[in-house]
């Protein structure tokens, strides 16, 4: 009979998994030339370290001071590589945009990226027939309209966010997903 780990161990494993996905998101953003701030990279390092994630360069990243922030990007890329999370996007511009659409969709579906932000990123990177994104674009416009309205019914924003997640899942089901 297998023993189940204590619930705090299970929570720590879940937390570590969430941190890994946040590191992966930052690695994709960096690969897409959407540079993440040095302070955010250092915070990711701290979060990863406290979640029990281990890599040789992680303590170096997590321990950077404000004066050492210029070193954060290089150390972050080293950490991502050590953890097997480094991302190589295709050289071909169309293939690169398609890969990013799939990454953003995956992050939205996995709950790593805010649905509205993910929808923005997907729509910005999408190449090809826009009709395939018409529903997503409409949902994004509705979400943005409702998010700025003081009279939006309770739960309406969440329902729109859930529909954005569902549309992102449709995108992923139509093509091979990026690697995990």
C-alpha positions in Angstrom: 0.0 0.0 0.0 1.4 3.4 -1.0 1.4 6.2 1.5 0.0 9.5 0.4 2.2 12.5 1.1 0.9 14.9 3.7 -1.4 17.7 2.3 1.3 20.4 2.8 3.7 18.3 0.6 1.0 18.1 -2.0 0.4 21.8 -1.8 4.1 22.5 -2.1 4.2 20.3 -5.2 1.2 22.2 -6.7 2.9 25.5 -5.8 6.2 24.3 -7.4 4.3 23.3 -10.6 2.7 26.8 -10.7 6.0 28.5 -10.3 7.6 26.3 -13.0 4.8 27.4 -15.4 5.4 31.0 -14.5 9.1 30.6 -15.2 8.1 28.9 -18.5 5.8 31.9 -19.3 8.7 34.3 -18.6 11.0 32.2 -20.9 8.5 32.4 -23.7 8.1 36.1 -23.3 11.8 36.6 -23.3 12.1 34.4 -26.4 9.4 36.6 -28.1 11.5 39.7 -27.3 8.8 40.8 -24.8 11.4 41.4 -22.1 10.4 40.7 -18.5 11.6 43.3 -15.9 14.7 42.4 -13.9 12.8 42.8 -10.7 10.1 40.3 -11.9 12.9 37.8 -13.0 14.5 38.0 -9.5 11.1 37.6 -7.8 10.5 34.5 -10.0 13.9 33.2 -8.8 12.9 33.8 -5.1 9.5 32.2 -5.6 11.1 29.1 -7.3 13.7 28.8 -4.6 11.2 29.0 -1.8 9.0 26.5 -3.6 11.8 24.0 -3.4 12.8 24.1 -7.1 16.5 23.5 -7.6 19.1 24.5 -10.2 22.7 25.6 -9.8 22.0 29.2 -10.9 18.7 29.7 -9.1 20.2 30.9 -5.8 22.4 33.4 -7.8 19.3 34.8 -9.5 17.2 34.9 -6.3 20.0 36.6 -4.4 20.6 39.5 -6.8 20.4 43.0 -5.3 18.9 46.0 -6.9 22.5 47.1 -8.0 22.9 43.7 -9.6 19.6 43.8 -11.6 21.5 44.1 -14.9 22.7 40.4 -14.4 19.1 39.1 -13.9 18.4 38.4 -17.6 21.5 36.3 -18.2 21.0 34.4 -14.9 17.3 33.9 -15.7 18.1 32.4 -19.1 20.7 30.1 -17.4 18.1 29.0 -14.9 15.5 28.4 -17.6 18.0 26.3 -19.5 19.0 24.3 -16.3 15.4 23.6 -15.6 14.7 22.5 -19.2 12.4 25.4 -19.8 14.4 27.4 -22.4 12.3 28.2 -25.5 13.5 28.3 -29.0 11.0 29.9 -31.3 11.1 29.2 -35.1 13.1 31.6 -37.3 10.4 31.9 -39.9 8.2 34.8 -39.0 4.9 33.1 -39.7 5.9 29.9 -37.9 7.2 32.1 -35.0 3.8 33.9 -34.7 1.9 30.6 -34.9 4.1 29.1 -32.2 3.4 32.1 -30.0 -0.3 31.9 -30.6 -0.2 28.3 -29.3 2.0 29.2 -26.3 -0.3 32.0 -25.3 -3.4 29.8 -25.8 -1.8 27.1 -23.7 -1.0 29.5 -20.9 -4.5 30.8 -20.9 -6.0 27.3 -20.8 -3.6 26.3 -18.0 -4.5 29.3 -15.9 -1.0 30.8 -16.1 -1.9 33.8 -18.1 -4.9 36.1 -17.5 -7.5 35.3 -20.2 -7.8 38.9 -21.4 -4.1 39.4 -21.6 -3.7 36.1 -23.3 -6.5 36.9 -25.8 -4.6 40.2 -26.6 -1.4 38.3 -27.2 -3.1 35.7 -29.3 -4.9 38.3 -31.5 -1.7 40.3 -31.9 0.4 37.3 -33.0 -2.3 35.7 -35.2 -1.5 35.4 -38.8 -3.8 34.2 -41.5 -7.6 34.2 -41.7 -9.0 36.5 -39.0 -12.4 34.7 -39.1 -10.8 31.9 -37.1 -10.3 34.4 -34.3 -13.6 36.3 -34.6 -15.2 34.8 -31.6 -12.1 35.4 -29.4 -11.8 39.0 -30.6 -15.5 39.6 -29.9 -15.2 38.1 -26.4 -12.1 40.3 -25.7 -14.0 43.4 -26.8 -17.0 42.4 -24.6 -14.6 41.7 -21.7 -12.9 45.0 -22.0 -16.2 46.9 -22.3 -17.6 45.1 -19.2 -14.4 45.5 -17.2 -14.6 49.3 -17.4 -18.3 49.4 -16.7 -19.5 50.0 -13.1 -22.9 48.4 -14.0 -21.6 45.0 -15.2 -23.6 42.3 -13.5 -21.7 40.2 -11.0 -20.3 37.1 -12.6 -20.4 38.5 -16.1 -16.7 39.2 -16.3 -15.9 35.7 -15.0 -18.3 34.2 -17.6 -16.5 36.1 -20.4 -13.1 35.0 -19.0 -14.3 31.4 -19.0 -15.5 31.7 -22.6 -12.0 33.2 -23.6 -10.4 30.1 -22.0 -12.7 27.9 -23.9 -11.8 29.6 -27.2 -8.1 29.3 -26.4 -8.8 25.5 -25.9 -10.4 25.4 -29.3 -7.2 26.9 -30.8 -5.1 24.3 -29.1 -7.3 21.4 -30.2 -6.9 22.5 -33.9 -3.1 22.3 -33.9 -0.3 20.5 -32.1 0.5 22.2 -28.8 3.9 23.6 -27.8 6.0 21.3 -25.7 5.3 21.2 -22.0 
